[in-house]
Amino acid sequence: MRPGLRLTIGADLGEVARVQAALAEFADAHAVPAAARRSLGVVVDELLTNTISYGFAGRDGGEVTVAVELSADRLTVTLSDDGTPFDPLSAAAPDLAAPVEERRIGGLGIHLVRRMMDDVGYRRSAGRNVVTLAKRLTGGIAASQGGGRSMNVTTRTQNGVTLVGFAGNLDSNTSPEAQRALDAILAGGGKKMVVDFTALDYVSSAGLRVLLGTAKRLNGAGGGLRLFGLNETVKEVFDISGFSTILDVFATEAEALKGF
């Protein structure tokens, strides 16, 4: 029998974190490769947040079921809900060419889902929206590297530059905490900011919104935002969303601080 997980939640954004914790435990227990686990974290955050925010408007209650099945070379996730009929995959592709100042904050979630999964499908069945996702496991199941389930933010100042460290996940659950930390720096007069992603497991579109909004404000104040230490999944998210070209991304702290 293939390893699997099934979890049903109410239409409450606070439940997304519980689902992510359960998925992380499943991935750890069954040695799901780190890259696949991170991609799963991103797309589940996007779809659950989208469904709960918009799929149950004008009604009380509702439920979403998340089912995971793991085979030797494939991770399959099915999300179903009893909300308003809607195909999230019909969303138009975002404009990825606009510079920071003109870039719309938002609209990237479904684009990330399409690009980070190998197969994505939607159907309406028995009064429910059903989205099926699949990720191929290159090389089969291997040792998992674990993953952050929450957010830890640290700050320090060096030569007039504020260095911010994000550890864990930067997603719909933790982005408000990250936003508060960055807002406090801006309120204190900080204009130059370097964000350390070395210990960041993954980032979803909620985290991208925080970064873009901060970059806009820093640029407007005559300062700037620089980032470094992106792992392969965070870099993939940046590449897919176009953030690799509109934000200043470096490999190391020394490179990010040079000439800033």
Protein Blocks (a to p, Z undefined) as FASTA:
>chain_A
ZZdddddddddfklmmmmmmmmmmmmmmnopafklmmmmmmmmmmmmmmmmmmmmgoiae
jdddddddddfkbccdddddfbdcddfklpccddfkbcfklpcgejklmmmmmmmpmbdc
dddeehiacdddddddehiaaddebjafbdcdddddeehiacdddehjddfklmmmmmmm
mmmmmmnopabdcddfklpmbdcfklmmmmmmmmmmmmmnopacddehiafklmmmmmmn
ommmmpccdfbfklmmgoZZ
